[in-house]
Each structure stands twice: as C-alpha cells, then as structure tokens.
Amino acid sequence: MPSTSLFSGTPSKSSSGWLEYVLIHYRWVIVIFFLLPASFLYDIYYYTRSWVVFKLSSAPQHHDKKVATVQKQVQAWNGETPMCTARPGWQTISFREGAYKKTCHKVAINLVDVLQIDTEKKTVWCEPLVTMGQLTHTLVELGWTIPVVPEMDDLTVGGLVMGTGIETSSHKQGLFQHICLSYELVLADGSVVTCSKDENQDLFYSVPWSYGTLGFLTAVEIKIIPAARFVKVEYKPCYSLDNLVDTFTAETRRTEGNQFVEGLMYSLHSGVVMTANMSNTAEPGKINEIGRWFKPWFFKHVGAYLDKGEGGVEYIPLRDYYHRHTRSIFWEIQDIIPFGNNVVFRYLLGWLVPPKVSLLKLTQGQAVKELYEKNHFIQDMLVPLADMKEALEVFHKEVKIYPLWLCPFKVEANPGMLRPVGDKETLYVDIGSYGTPGVDNFHPERTTRRVEAFVRKVKGFQMMYADSYMTRDEYREMFDHTLYDRMRKELQCEKAFPVVYDKVNRKARI
C-alpha cells in the first residue's frame, strides 16, 4: 500500500477535475480556513445554549413534551419501513454514515439537555444527545463528574449507551453502560417505559449495544462522583513487548489505587503505560494544563517520555485529563493537518482545533471518501487481557499502525449481548487502531476479516461504530443474541426497527 496519509495521495479513477485534486492534496487548507472556524462557532452556540437552558431550569419542564412529540411520531408510523432517528449520519462521531438512513422511516429526536442533578442520590439525568463535553462542563462546575472518563467531547450519552463506551477507568467501573442506572425509552407501540436492574430488568440489560433497535432512548440516569481538581498521572516507559504487557497487566489488576489506566504503543516493542488518580493537591511545578491550545498534542507529549528514557509524574486539571484526546482526535489530526503540532501553528491557531468530525464528513467529497475507505483503518477490538500480547502481534502483522491505544475494562456477567469468557467477570483490553496502515498488503475487507476472526477465536468483541465485515452468523457468534431476540419479539420490534446487524455491518455503511 502506498504510504499516503488520509488526505494526500493520488485521486481515484472515479474522481475528476481540480476540485477533487484540491480536496485530496490540500484538504488542510479547507480545514484551516473553513472547517476550524465553523467548528468554533458551532461550539459557542452549543455550549452557550446548554448553559442557559440549565441555569433557567427549563429542560426538566420541557422533557415530557419532547418525549410526547417522539411518541406521536411513532404512533403515526405507517408500518411500511422500519424506524430510525432522523439525525443525519454526518452528525455522528463515527467516520462512517449509515446507508439505512436512506430507507428507514425517520423520527425526529430533539433531546439535548441535562435534566437533573441529584447530589443526594449521586445521579444525573440526561437526554441522549447530551455530549460528554457538555456533561462534564456542567458537572465539574458543581463539583461533580462521571466515574468513567469520556475522552472525546462530542461523544453522546445515547451513542455510548446504544453503541458502547470504553474509557480509561473502565477496569474499575466497567463500560459506560455500567455507570447507567436506568433508561427511559419510547417503544414500538409509542408507549414510554423506564427500565433498571429493579424494573423491567430484561429490557435494561438488552439496551446496551442494541443501536436503537429496541426503542428510542429518551433519557438516561447516570452515576456521578465528587470531582477533584487534578488527576495525578504517572508515566511508565516500556522498551519491550513483554515489559509493556507485564506492566499494563499488573497495573490493571492492582486492587488498590489506579483509578485510571491507559497505554499508548509507539511500536511493537515500545510504549508508555499511564496510571492516574484524582487529587485535590499538586506538587509545585508539576501542573500540566494539557488542554490549553498551545500545548503539544497529548499523544506527542506521552511519546516524549520514551525519548527521555525515564518516567515522570504530573498533575493534569480534571477536565483536561478527561478530554485529553479531543484536540488531536486521538492522533487522526496528524493526517488532517500534518503540521498541526508545530509550535507556531499551536500558538496561532491551536485554539481552533479540532475540526468537528461531523463537518469533516459533510465536506469530504467522493474522491476523499474513496481514498479514505481504501487506505484507512479505524477499529477498536476488545480482547481478554490474557490474550493481549498475541493480539498486539496480530495488529502489528496485519496493519502496523502506531500509536495504538490500550484501554483496560471489565465485562460483568449479565444476560446482555456481551458475555464474558466463562460467563464470569473478566478483564479485557480495548486495542484502538486508527490511521493509515504501514503494511504493503493491506486490503480493507480481507485484513479486517482476519482481525475479526482472531477476535472471535479469543472470545473478544468488535466495537461496531466502524466497519464490520462479519457475516450474520459470525456476528451472532461474537455477540449473544438470546435476550435481545426475546425482547425484540416481546416488544414487537420485528417490523418497527432493523435488527442490529443490519445497522452495523459494512453493507449498511456508506
């Protein structure tokens, strides 16, 4: 495969004219002069609106009316085609859009507000389109936060529930779904139901990973914890695969401390393991406001510890830590703005970074889209921690993309779609691979299918926001459909909603 970045290289045979040439070779011009300002203005509108709504306490008063609007749309459904949300595919954080949006009956969901914070129960009620940036901003101002680190600002509550959320505190808390205490949904018949571990339990366990195929999510109750001022981060450079795997595994399995564990691999034999804990105090001279616009991208900052040959400790402000991968979209930004980490660029224009993924998708054009699909690999594969070393060797052989993101998490034994090894609580690691493959034999479908086969063999799972080339039978082998199938039948979903496979497999993505 040619060593081109996402937005460089030779136009495909189907592209023509100067516009396609500019879009591919000079994508950064459009990003810097159009998409960055547009993203900035969007953020001002969105967060100002959210702040005003919350201060006026209008969201709780209007929530029932907004849900009633959803009910009316569902009740008016003609039954000819399955339903889905009307939210355009380009607005999602995933780089892919759903083809099913073109044929399904669309239901408008305008549920974007933080509804209620209960400090006695230590919970927050949110509507599904609340973003993680919006949520942590609201909570931290009041001295609270969520116990699972959300990473990207634009991830939504609904997306993390209906799809999934795996973050750096998950080895203690479980997945994002495991800090959710109850869900409110509009079902296929237009009725509203609330489910939890104590009420409508089967539906509660079926909602995560269901991708809106059991009903429309309208509210989520989430656990919150007191927020500290800082997160104390310790960086541990590793210079061999065995050393990295052993260090990562030991830190993940520690029963005391380590609220957060994360790893970044920069080659098969080098990486940095990070452990972190909240703290209200900091050592003088060791505070790093990594979220400031002029600071190096976080993954570049972490990589510097490898070059130094020694570890270190620093204190990062809480929200800066929670959203430390937002500015660089992990490391995808280096393909979009190749010189974006240059100190001059950071000081002059870093305050505008990152561009919205949704706006990138909206403006990418057919030529860029084709190049992206043929020369890019974005996957999160979830494998048992015991199989971590072999999995890393598979990723190196098949795609050779670095950095790699390593995030530990636990899977609880419950009747949902994720059934852990041996049906008992098990530690897994999410291996996140995002970028241009460094191998010569990369092929989007064949390569992904080989990786998928390995993940199924070790009883792992594939995050379904990205391309899946599994057959229907392979998908059902990976994910337990027992409870899901029963709930689909009981709730009369067969005609009302597509099955989850038909929303997440590659043929359903454009």
Stockholm file with secondary structure:
# STOCKHOLM 1.0

chainA/1-510         MPSTSLFSGTPSKSSSGWLEYVLIHYRWVIVIFFLLPASFLYDIYYYTRSWVVFKLSSAPQHHDKKVATVQKQVQAWNGETPMCTARPGWQTISFREGAYKKTCHKVAINLVDVLQIDTEKKTVWCEPLVTMGQLTHTLVELGWTIPVVPEMDDLTVGGLVMGTGIETSSHKQGLFQHICLSYELVLADGSVVTCSKDENQDLFYSVPWSYGTLGFLTAVEIKIIPAARFVKVEYKPCYSLDNLVDTFTAETRRTEGNQFVEGLMYSLHSGVVMTANMSNTAEPGKINEIGRWFKPWFFKHVGAYLDKGEGGVEYIPLRDYYHRHTRSIFWEIQDIIPFGNNVVFRYLLGWLVPPKVSLLKLTQGQAVKELYEKNHFIQDMLVPLADMKEALEVFHKEVKIYPLWLCPFKVEANPGMLRPVGDKETLYVDIGSYGTPGVDNFHPERTTRRVEAFVRKVKGFQMMYADSYMTRDEYREMFDHTLYDRMRKELQCEKAFPVVYDKVNRKARI
#=GR chainA/1-510 SS CCCCCTTCSCCCTTCCHHHHHHHHHTHHHHIIIIIHHHHHHHHHHHHHHHHHHHHTTCHHHHHHHHHHHHHHHHHTCCSSSCEEECSCGGGSSSSSCBGGGGTSEEECCCCCCEEEEETTTTEEEECTTCBHHHHHHHHHHTTEECSSCCCSTTCBHHHHHHTCCCCTTHHHHCSGGGGEEEEEEECTTSCEEEEESSSSHHHHHHSTTCTTSSCEEEEEEEECEECCSEEEEEEEEECSHHHHHHHHHHHHHCSSSCSEEEEEEEETTEEEEEEEEEESCCCTTCBCCTTSTTSCCHHHHHHHHHHHTSCEEEEEEHHHHHTTTTTTTTTTHHHHSTTTTSHHHHHHHGGGCCCCHHHHHHHCHHHHHHHHHHHCEEEEEEEEGGGHHHHHHHHHHHTCCSSEEEEEEEECCCSSSCCCGGGSCEEEEEEEEEECCCSTTCCHHHHHHHHHHHHHHTTCEECTTSCCCCCHHHHHHHSCCHHHHHHHHHTTCTTTSCCTHHHHSGGGBC
#=GC SS_cons         CCCCCTTCSCCCTTCCHHHHHHHHHTHHHHIIIIIHHHHHHHHHHHHHHHHHHHHTTCHHHHHHHHHHHHHHHHHTCCSSSCEEECSCGGGSSSSSCBGGGGTSEEECCCCCCEEEEETTTTEEEECTTCBHHHHHHHHHHTTEECSSCCCSTTCBHHHHHHTCCCCTTHHHHCSGGGGEEEEEEECTTSCEEEEESSSSHHHHHHSTTCTTSSCEEEEEEEECEECCSEEEEEEEEECSHHHHHHHHHHHHHCSSSCSEEEEEEEETTEEEEEEEEEESCCCTTCBCCTTSTTSCCHHHHHHHHHHHTSCEEEEEEHHHHHTTTTTTTTTTHHHHSTTTTSHHHHHHHGGGCCCCHHHHHHHCHHHHHHHHHHHCEEEEEEEEGGGHHHHHHHHHHHTCCSSEEEEEEEECCCSSSCCCGGGSCEEEEEEEEEECCCSTTCCHHHHHHHHHHHHHHTTCEECTTSCCCCCHHHHHHHSCCHHHHHHHHHTTCTTTSCCTHHHHSGGGBC
//
